[in-house]
Amino acid sequence: MKQKKINVVIAIFFILSMSMVFSFPLVSNAASKETAVNKSIKAYFSAMKELNTKKMNEYIYRKKDRFSSSTQMKKESPNMYKYIKKYNKKISFKVQSTKVKGNTAKVKVKVKYVNSEPVAGMYLWIVVADVLNGVDTDAEDYIDKAWKRAEKAALDEIGKLEMKSKTITINMIKDKNKWKIKKMPASLVNIAMADIGDSLEAVTKEME
């Protein structure tokens, strides 16, 4: 009887050990996919911090979502380029969760980035004042120069710009062995451009 019980215990142990052996590759494969997805996310954000649009675009799936050349931006809007580059360096991020399903994945990332509302608010007041004073606001380099004036005025008034945070869900897709952002969230585009877009929209609504 004892021998029979021992045999049963050995059989159960064997079944459990074999199930662990066969399930391990599945668990390992899932973990490997998560690691690969997170690697692409980190590479994208690292490129964003440097405003390296060429590198950023390598992790963006749709062509229409890709950024124009940072070299072109630097040439056409040097002051705004410097502003974005300066504050993008301050971006920090943390992957909160990664869920992989086949060749797609969903990643939640908490991002800290600059709050550009003080500069955007100052920019709008400068534009209004210039229009009233007959300044040529249609000049090709007007916006770029006005933004520089706005940044200086804002920093003179408040000292420094604060940071704010947002949790973003990023959908990823595997394309030719590389995980890429399937569709760029508007909030992620805004962060890449130093919060200028959302800040201008916010202060414009406040002024209405």
C-alpha positions in Angstrom: 0.0 0.0 0.0 2.8 2.3 1.0 4.7 1.5 -2.3 1.5 2.3 -4.3 1.2 5.7 -2.5 4.9 6.4 -3.1 4.4 5.6 -6.8 1.4 8.0 -7.0 3.4 10.7 -5.4 6.3 10.1 -7.8 3.9 10.1 -10.8 2.4 13.4 -9.6 5.8 15.0 -9.1 6.8 13.8 -12.6 3.7 15.3 -14.2 4.2 18.6 -12.3 7.9 18.8 -13.2 7.2 18.1 -16.9 4.4 20.7 -17.0 6.9 23.2 -15.6 9.5 22.3 -18.2 7.0 22.7 -21.1 5.4 25.9 -19.8 8.7 27.6 -19.1 9.5 28.3 -22.8 6.0 30.0 -23.1 6.6 32.2 -20.1 10.1 32.9 -21.2 8.9 33.8 -24.7 6.3 36.2 -23.3 8.9 37.9 -21.1 11.2 38.1 -24.1 8.6 39.9 -26.2 7.9 42.3 -23.4 11.6 43.1 -23.1 11.8 43.7 -26.9 8.7 46.1 -26.8 10.2 48.0 -23.8 13.5 48.2 -25.6 11.8 50.0 -28.5 9.9 52.3 -26.1 13.1 53.3 -24.4 15.0 53.8 -27.6 12.2 56.1 -28.9 12.2 58.2 -25.7 16.0 58.4 -25.7 15.9 59.7 -29.3 13.1 62.2 -28.3 15.2 63.5 -25.4 17.9 64.4 -28.0 15.4 65.6 -30.5 16.8 63.1 -33.0 13.8 62.9 -35.3 15.6 60.5 -37.7 16.0 58.0 -34.9 12.5 58.7 -33.5 11.0 57.9 -37.0 12.7 54.4 -36.9 10.2 53.5 -34.2 7.1 55.0 -35.8 5.1 52.6 -38.0 3.0 54.9 -40.2 4.8 57.3 -42.5 2.2 60.0 -42.0 3.0 60.0 -38.3 6.7 60.6 -38.7 8.4 63.8 -37.8 10.1 66.2 -40.2 13.8 66.5 -40.1 15.2 68.2 -37.0 17.9 69.7 -39.2 15.1 71.4 -41.2 13.4 72.6 -38.0 16.7 74.0 -36.8 17.1 75.9 -40.1 13.6 77.2 -40.4 12.8 77.9 -36.7 16.2 78.1 -34.8 14.7 79.6 -31.6 11.9 77.1 -31.3 14.3 74.3 -32.1 16.6 75.4 -29.3 13.6 75.6 -26.9 12.3 72.1 -27.7 15.8 70.6 -27.6 16.5 72.2 -24.2 13.4 71.1 -22.5 13.2 67.6 -24.2 16.4 66.8 -22.3 14.5 67.2 -19.1 11.9 64.5 -20.1 11.8 61.4 -17.9 9.6 58.3 -18.4 8.8 55.0 -16.7 7.1 52.0 -18.3 4.2 51.1 -16.0 2.9 48.0 -17.9 3.4 46.1 -21.1 0.9 43.6 -22.5 1.8 41.7 -25.6 -0.6 39.8 -27.8 0.8 38.2 -31.0 2.4 41.0 -33.1 0.8 43.8 -31.2 1.4 45.3 -27.7 -0.1 47.9 -25.4 2.3 49.9 -23.2 1.5 52.4 -20.5 4.2 55.0 -19.9 4.2 57.7 -17.3 6.0 60.8 -18.7 7.3 63.9 -17.0 7.8 66.9 -19.4 7.9 70.6 -19.4 4.8 72.7 -18.9 5.0 75.4 -21.6 1.8 77.3 -20.6 3.6 80.3 -19.1 5.6 80.8 -22.4 2.5 80.2 -24.5 0.5 82.7 -22.5 3.2 85.3 -22.8 3.5 84.5 -26.6 -0.2 85.3 -27.2 0.1 88.6 -25.3 3.1 89.6 -27.4 1.3 88.8 -30.6 -1.8 90.9 -29.5 0.5 93.8 -28.5 2.4 93.6 -31.8 -0.8 93.5 -33.9 -2.0 96.6 -32.1 1.3 98.3 -32.6 1.4 97.6 -36.3 4.2 95.1 -36.2 4.4 92.9 -39.3 3.3 89.5 -37.8 3.2 88.0 -41.3 7.0 88.0 -41.5 8.5 84.6 -42.2 10.5 84.5 -39.0 8.0 86.4 -36.8 6.6 83.3 -34.9 10.1 82.0 -34.1 11.4 85.4 -32.8 8.2 86.0 -30.9 8.5 82.7 -29.1 12.0 83.5 -28.1 10.8 86.8 -26.6 8.0 85.0 -24.9 10.3 82.5 -23.3 12.6 85.3 -22.0 9.6 87.2 -20.6 8.1 84.2 -18.9 11.4 83.2 -17.3 12.0 86.7 -16.1 8.7 86.6 -14.4 8.6 83.1 -12.9 12.2 82.0 -12.8 11.8 78.6 -14.4 9.3 76.3 -16.1 7.7 73.5 -14.0 7.3 69.9 -15.1 4.0 68.0 -15.4 3.2 64.4 -15.9 0.8 62.3 -17.9 0.3 58.5 -18.4 0.0 57.6 -22.0 -1.1 54.3 -23.6 1.0 53.5 -26.6 -0.1 50.8 -29.1 2.8 48.9 -30.7 3.1 46.6 -33.7 6.0 44.3 -34.7 7.3 45.3 -38.1 10.3 43.4 -39.6 11.5 42.2 -36.3 11.3 45.7 -34.7 8.5 47.0 -32.4 7.1 50.3 -33.5 4.5 52.8 -32.4 1.4 51.7 -34.4 -0.4 55.0 -34.3 1.1 58.1 -32.7 -1.0 59.4 -29.8 -1.6 63.2 -30.0 -0.3 63.5 -26.5 3.0 61.9 -27.4 3.4 64.3 -30.3 2.8 67.2 -28.0 5.4 66.0 -25.5 7.9 65.5 -28.4 7.4 69.2 -29.2 7.9 70.4 -25.6 4.2 70.9 -24.9 3.9 73.9 -27.2 0.7 72.7 -29.0 -1.4 71.8 -25.9 -0.2 74.9 -24.1 -1.2 77.3 -26.9 -4.6 75.6 -27.1 -5.1 75.9 -23.3 -4.2 79.6 -23.0 -6.2 80.5 -26.1 -9.3 79.0 -24.5 -8.5 80.9 -21.3 -8.4 84.2 -23.2 -11.7 83.6 -25.0 
